[in-house]
């Protein structure tokens, strides 16, 4: 089994993590709701060192979570990610973006910072953990690539690019892609005309392409995740035309 090669992280990579953590924490302090920061504290994420996955798993167990972080060398295919979620495994990429650009934009595909800083803290919220596990289990039930594509759309539109209304009624950042990448996060909060209610049919009908979005789905609370999963389990996946190319990517 692949393990996080912690001893191979260079001083430059540690500095990159430090810069990303420090600058994004400062920028996000007023635009991400309290449950996220509770997760950051519970996992003991710090600016001055890249997290050790073994220690992260220790902290998850401390919080009575049954989930486990598993190291992957490069991003998995959607079907592989969903299958991991079904078993309460959180695949986290061990590589880090080469350097923090001036605007903190992610270069290329997702990296360790997006997985561990931007998404993992949410996993300590039961609504998020249950949602991920349930759509993972649905992916095992609906095995064709078109179904995988639909479930992946849901995951990415919500967990990647989603927004969340906090307890004071303010719309805040929720999706890991928005938290990880400064320009995208800032754009999402400014483009109010692109905000839409998190209606399952609308989400599944909106194709997803990494790094591109023209609408943001807003959760009124984390309990909306339970409603989305329950509707899928009750009604099944709708018939939506999926291109052959997207089916190949998903599978």
N, C-alpha and C positions, 0 to 999 in steps of 0.2 A: 504494500500500500504506500502510495506517495505521501511523503511527510514534508512539512514546511522546513525548508533548508535555512533555518534561522541564522546559523553561523556564517552564511554566505552573504548576508546583507552588508553592504558597504557603508562606510561613514556617510557618503553622499546620499545613499538611500535613506538612512536614518534622518539626515537633515531634511530630505524631501518630505518625509512623513511629518516631521516637526513643523515645517512651514505650512503644509496642507492643513494639518490639525489646528494649528494656532489661528491661521487666517480664516478658515471656514467656521471654526467655533465662534469666533468673534462676529463674523458676518451673519451667522445663523441664530445667534442668541435670541433675537427678538422675532424671528420668523419661523421657528419650529417649536411645537408645543412641548409642554413639560414631560410627558411620558418618554419622549426620545432622550432627553437629558437624564432622566432617571435611569434609563438603560445604559447610557454612557458611563454614569457613575457606578452602577452595579457591576459592569464589566471591567471597571478600573482602567478605561482607556486613558492614555496620557499622551501629551505632546512630545515628550522627550525620548520615546522609544517605540519602534514598530511592535505591535502586539504579538505575543507568543500564543499560538493556537492552543497549546496544552493548557496554558493559564486561562485562556478564554473559556475552555471547556470546564475547568475547575469552577470558575465564577458562574457559569450556567448551572452547574449542579448545585452550587450554593443557593441559587435562586429557585431551586426545585424545578428547573426546566429539564425536560427529557430530550431536548435537542442537543446536537453535537456538531461542532464545526469540523468539517473535513477539508483538508488541503487539496487543491487541484492546481496543476501546473499552468493550465490555460482555461479560458471559459468553456464550459461544457455546452453541448447542444441542448436545446429546450427540453426534449424528451428526457434526457439524462438528468437535468436539473429537477424537473418535476418528479421523476422517480425517486430522487434523493429526498425531496421534501416529503414524499409519502411515507418515508421511513424516519422522519424527523432528523434528517441530516442536512446541514447547511453547507453547501460547497463554496469555499472561499478561495479566490485566486491568490497565489502567493507572490506574484510579481507586482511591482509598483511602477507607476508612470515614471518616465525617465527623468523628468525634472518638472517642477511646478512652473508652468508658464505664468506670465504676468497676470493673466486673467484667471488662472487656476483651472483652465479647461483640460478635460481628460483627452489625452492623445490616443486615438484608436479605441479599442474595446475596453470594457470595464477592467478595473484593477483591484488590488487589495484595499485601497482606501475606500473605494465605492462599496465593496462588500462588507468590510469590517467596521468602518466608521459610519457609513451612511445607511446601511440596512440592518446589520446585526443588532444594534440597540433596540430596534422595534420588535425583534423576536421575543423580547421579554414581556411584551404585551400579549396576553392570552388570545385576544381577538386576532392579532396578526399571525401568531404561531398556528392557531387552529385553521385559519384561512389557508395558509400555505400548505399545511398537511392535507386538508380536504381537497384542494384542487390538484395536489399531487396524487392523491388516491383516485380522483376522477380520471387522471391521465392513464392510470393503470387499467381502469375499466374501459375507457374509450381509447382503443389502441391505434386507430388509424391516424395518419399524419394530419388530416384536416382537423380532427378533434384536438390534437396537440397544438396546432396553430391557434385555435380559438382560445384554449386555456392559457397559452403563452401571451396572447393579446391581453387577456384579462389581467394576468400577473403584471405585465409591463406597464399597461396603462394605469394601473392602480399602485403597485409597489415600486414601479420605476419612475413614472411621471405624474403620479397622483398628488392631489392637494387635500388638506384636511382642515375642517373648521374646528377651532379649539373651543374650550369651555366658555370663552367670552364672546363667541360668535365670529372671531377673526379667522380669515382664510390663511392657512400656514402651509409651508412645504412639508410634504410627506414622502414622496418617492425618492428612492436612493440616487437615481440619476440626477435629480434636481439638487439634492443635498451635496452631492459630490462635485458638481460642476457649477462654478459661480455664474457664468453668463446665462446658462439655462435656467438656473434657479431664479435669478433676477427677472428674466423674461417672463417666466410663468406667473410671477406675482403681479407684473405690470399689465399682462394681457387679459384683463378681466372679461373682455368680449369673447375670449376663447374658453372660459370656464363653463363646464356643463355638469348637471347633476349626475351622480354615479348610478345610472340606470343600466342594468345588465345588457339589455338588447342594444343600446347605443354603444356600449363599450365593445361588445363582441362584433358589432358591425363596422368598427373603425380599425382598418389595417394598421399594423404596427411596424415601424422600421426604426432600427436603433439610431438614436441621435436626431430623429426628426419627429416633430409633433406639431399639429395645428389646433389641438384642443386638449384641455386638461380636465379630468374628471374629479369632482370635489366630493369627498366623503363628508357627510354631516357629522359623523362620529365614527369611532372605530367599530362600533356595533354594526355599521353598514356592511362590513366585511362578512359578518355572520349571515346577514340577509342575502348577500350575493351568492355565497356558497350554498345556502339552503335552497335558494331558487334553482340553482344549477342541479343540485341533487334531486330536487322534486320534479322539475320539468324536463331535465336532460338538456343536452346541447342543441341549440337551434340549427336549422339548415342555413348555412351561409356559404356562398361560393368562394372557394379558396383557390388561388392560382397554383399550378403545379410547382412553380419555383418556390413559393412560400411553403408548400407542403414538404419539399425536399429539405429546406432550411430547418424547419421545425423538427423533422424526424431525425 
